[in-house]
């Protein structure tokens, strides 16, 4: 069945995106807390839908397509909101570095998605399957974004500073994982057309 529990969780993650945007731009008290909660819920559904798909053996072509799309939409939306946020721009260490970091993360996602699509056309999709480094990248991004959206110091802990450092670390892991994927596909990329 196409609408199994993992796929419904993935669809929920997509539906949460406009809710996240609304909460992010709202000016009611604790809006940042609500936006953070919505983002964290989306991140948790990312883990849960994969776990349930494996546990319940409910894999589907729709899920294989939608899961990475939902992840990239959620992360890209959050990163765009963060870069466009003038209040955040005023408190990050270096706004230009922050913006370039977001561009690196989004650029990597586009590059790896295109690489996977191309490799699938060649029948070598498994060559660029999700790796451990890719999973570390996703976790780093999700935690960093959650901290940056939350923004408020927590018991004296500078949440924005930690979130910013984590985002820079996630960008380094992002580049590392992209290089790994490109290395894995390099022989196919450099083979002359016949």
Secondary structure, 3 states (H helix, E strand, C coil): CCCCHHHHHHHHHHHHHHHHHHHHHCCCCCHHHHHHHHHHHHHHHHHHHHHHHHHCCCCCHHHHHHHHHHHHHHHHHHHHHHHHCHHHHCCCCCHHHHHHHHHHHHHHHHHHHHHHHHHHHCCCHHHHCCCHHHHHHHHHHHHHHHHHHHCCCECCECHHHHHHHHHHHHHHHHHHHHHHHHHHHHHHHCCCCC
